Amino acid sequence: GQWVWEQDNEFDIEHHVRHSALPQPGRIRELLDLCSRLHGTRLARERPLWEAHVIEGLQDGRFAIYVKLHHSLIDGIAASRLMQASMSTDPTDTRIVPMWSASLQRDRAPIDADAATGVPEDEVSSGAVATAQGLLSDAVGVPGALIKTLRRGVRDETSAVSLHAPNTIFNTTITGSRRFAAQSWKMDRLAAIARSTGTTVNDVVLAMCGGAVRRYLEDLGELPDASLVAMVPIGLNARDAGTASGAGGNAIGSVMAKLSTDIADPAERLARIHAAMADGKAALSSMTPNQIVAMSAVGMAPAILLPMLRIQGLVRPPFNLIISNVPGTRERHYLGGAELLGTYPLSIPMQGMALNITCASYAGSMEFGLTGCRRSVPSLQRLLGHLDDEVTQLERVAGVA
């Protein structure tokens, strides 16, 4: 392939772990400005693809850690588990074992090749054959799954492929400059809406985003008549999914979900999003994880090809934005006795997709991170106010206000 992994024999920890300080008065605003600038800088591909910035100078003696990991290394769920594994749930535990430390697994005994694989070395070849046979079996089912998925896309039904997304200001050529905005909402509020309406917390998050994007585009006079479509990553049940691993990896598929931005009523919007997500998950339930990844790759292909051909804006985009919800931990975590107050994800806008909304749950809160192209998504912070308004509106229509 064009890109391959190789060992870095001149690894320089000081390149990867950096120390920064905020200007006075050290508000969240200054922190988000710094993170926006850091996020607009590409990772050096001649080095391991990660950076960590320890940032001091926040008011009240707080500090922040900004971590940038290339998505080829790890997905959001694995990254969240890696972060949890580097912290403690005990506030009196003053040890600091950061995620970049080689001693993260210091309590584990050295293992040999047989222990690593779980089978004797002479049986590895037979295991590889079995894996290959499983992949071959999955591949046999791909044509049928592809036809079914494309048929759903043509009928404008929720699936891994979208053929009906409208053109919006988000679907344009982007620059390398970023703007980041973040805010959290209590999980109890979202869960109450979900219980009252017979939906899920993820549906409520999508309804919040759909309503907020609708208001944002309305304010700019850019709201299309047709509903926007979001690419929603879906976590797959990968091996060792419940454990943190330095090996990282990705185990995700995707659903293309209509956000019902053409509907003014928040109750109807939530109901339609719930139906769309249930429909999309049902469509994927008949596929194996490998087939889901293959179908998701088909759905993502136009998002890669259109910018390469320089025709975004001339034809319809496959979807309009990415909205991801990463499950986190319900427990409070500490780093050397310092309490983790919040964890806000900065994700990846890409050519033709200028806005990414990613959420992470932590200790009773749902924490939103909005990352956009600085030029293509003006006044990004306005979306935070619209998200807050949408929570209030959904509570009202759900009868839990």
GINOR-V861377 format. One record per residue. D_FIRST is the distance of its C-alpha to the first C-alpha in whole Angstrom. Layout:
d_first: <D_FIRST | D_FIRST>
This chain:
d_first: <0 | 4 | 5 | 7 | 10 | 13 | 17 | 19 | 22 | 24 | 24 | 27 | 28 | 30 | 27 | 26 | 30 | 32 | 36 | 37 | 40 | 41 | 44 | 48 | 49 | 45 | 45 | 42 | 42 | 41 | 39 | 37 | 37 | 35 | 33 | 32 | 32 | 29 | 27 | 27 | 25 | 21 | 20 | 19 | 15 | 16 | 18 | 18 | 18 | 21 | 25 | 28 | 31 | 35 | 37 | 41 | 44 | 44 | 48 | 50 | 48 | 44 | 41 | 37 | 34 | 31 | 28 | 24 | 21 | 18 | 17 | 14 | 16 | 19 | 21 | 25 | 26 | 25 | 25 | 29 | 29 | 28 | 31 | 33 | 33 | 33 | 37 | 40 | 42 | 45 | 47 | 48 | 45 | 45 | 42 | 39 | 35 | 33 | 29 | 28 | 30 | 29 | 33 | 32 | 32 | 35 | 37 | 35 | 36 | 33 | 31 | 30 | 27 | 29 | 31 | 27 | 26 | 30 | 30 | 31 | 28 | 29 | 29 | 25 | 24 | 26 | 25 | 21 | 23 | 25 | 22 | 20 | 23 | 23 | 20 | 21 | 24 | 22 | 20 | 24 | 25 | 23 | 24 | 28 | 26 | 25 | 28 | 30 | 28 | 28 | 32 | 32 | 30 | 33 | 36 | 35 | 35 | 33 | 29 | 25 | 26 | 28 | 29 | 32 | 32 | 34 | 33 | 34 | 34 | 31 | 29 | 29 | 27 | 27 | 27 | 26 | 29 | 30 | 33 | 33 | 36 | 37 | 40 | 41 | 43 | 45 | 43 | 47 | 47 | 44 | 45 | 49 | 47 | 45 | 48 | 50 | 48 | 47 | 43 | 41 | 40 | 36 | 38 | 41 | 38 | 36 | 40 | 40 | 37 | 38 | 42 | 41 | 38 | 41 | 44 | 41 | 41 | 44 | 45 | 43 | 44 | 41 | 41 | 40 | 42 | 39 | 38 | 35 | 32 | 30 | 27 | 28 | 25 | 26 | 26 | 25 | 27 | 24 | 25 | 27 | 27 | 31 | 30 | 28 | 25 | 24 | 20 | 20 | 18 | 18 | 20 | 21 | 22 | 24 | 27 | 28 | 32 | 35 | 37 | 40 | 40 | 43 | 45 | 47 | 49 | 47 | 48 | 47 | 44 | 43 | 44 | 42 | 39 | 40 | 40 | 37 | 35 | 37 | 36 | 32 | 32 | 34 | 32 | 29 | 31 | 31 | 27 | 25 | 23 | 20 | 22 | 22 | 19 | 18 | 21 | 20 | 17 | 19 | 21 | 19 | 17 | 20 | 20 | 17 | 18 | 22 | 21 | 18 | 21 | 24 | 26 | 26 | 30 | 31 | 30 | 30 | 27 | 26 | 27 | 29 | 28 | 27 | 29 | 29 | 31 | 30 | 33 | 34 | 37 | 41 | 42 | 42 | 40 | 41 | 40 | 42 | 45 | 44 | 43 | 40 | 42 | 39 | 35 | 34 | 30 | 28 | 25 | 23 | 24 | 22 | 22 | 25 | 26 | 28 | 29 | 28 | 31 | 30 | 33 | 33 | 36 | 38 | 42 | 43 | 42 | 39 | 37 | 36 | 33 | 33 | 30 | 30 | 30 | 33 | 33 | 33 | 34 | 38 | 40 | 37 | 40 | 42 | 40 | 41 | 45 | 44 | 42 | 45 | 47 | 45 | 46 | 50 | 50 | 48 | 50 | 53 | 52 | 52 | 55 | 54 | 55>
